[in-house]
């Protein structure tokens, strides 16, 4: 492969990485701003939880729809529209801080952010040679950690130094700029690999309407055992996204610290996730059955959640360390399911479809977690929330064992 082609696919990988990292700026900012919004307007945690629930519901539905559409339409236009509309949703949220407008803005933001992940994986797959696919998948798997860290440190600092509204206005502008950059750069990117030819030779599709047919979808869900993964994703998503959204408030309340310190503690979560990310990549490289890895990390999540419940009345240091272990473990479950499994479908032309379905399942769980955690915090306190988290992790582990026993393998897909 010539130097020009190498430069082209490396540029696409880096740009795809930047796009999804930047998307987190316009997503995690609500978690950062919640305490200030609660203090300024006096909204209950349950009411604020519905803001998150609106985002998660539209994101989950959008992932399912846009995952399928992402295999059919040009990702240059698809992703550019998603970035631009997400930026506008953030701008409206920050400029018109009235609860109904905030809710509608965040629902819009959720839907258009769902246009990014699946089509980005498709773009990377179509531009990266087969021998570099694992490396590209690993790079994309680091985007959540990088996005979380940069959001808590950069957007969090903006909120502290300016005000919480700036934490939406600045990301809104940055997302619009990223939309223009993606649209401009993809116009010059014509050097696709021979993935499309491989798909045809294997009798698969090249992103046509086959993946949208009812039979094709039923094949994915039932024959390829994706239904079990969806159930697991719902359980794991309730824990992962619930803790992500309410994490700053939880740590501020439990540690009796200011919001700035709580954001600092949350900013360390993605750094602690890095060794787990590397481990996930190494496991995938050895082609070990991913069902085993998912089950092991689900069990570790349950153990950490149980310890977290037991440590709630003890030192804050013990609580924060166990909190980090829980976040890293449940993140590993998510990472293995969303970053690597979809690439098993590249020759069938269903990368975006599968990525959308799996990612959607996580946010279906988050739809319930947002307001439920807020209501429980208002009426019963954080110990009751830790009990619920433990139960959800136990159910996730049970489903992961069922997935393992169903005989799903990396070769046959989910």
Secondary structure, DSSP 8 states (H G I E B T S, - for coil): --HHHHHHHHHHHHHHHHHHHHHHHTTTHHHHHHHHHHHHH---HHHHHHHHHHHHHHHHHHHHHHHHHHTTS-HHHHHHHHHHHHHHHHHHHHH---HHHHHHHHHHHHHHHTTTHHHHHHHHHHHS-GGGHHHHHHHHHTHHHHHHHHIIIIIHHHHHHS-TTHHHHHHHHHHHHHHHHHHHHHHT-----THHHHHHHTT--SSSGGGGSHHHHHIIIIIT-HHHHHHHHHHHHHHHHHHHHHHHHHHHHHHT--HHHHHHHHHTHHHHHHHHHHHHHHHHHTT--HHHHHHHHHHHHHHHHHHHHHTTTS-HHHHHHHHHHHHHHHHHHHHIIIIIGGGGGGGGT-HHHHHHHHHHHHHHHHHHHHHHHHHHHHHT-HHHHHHHHHHHHHHHHHHHHHHHHTT-BTTTB-
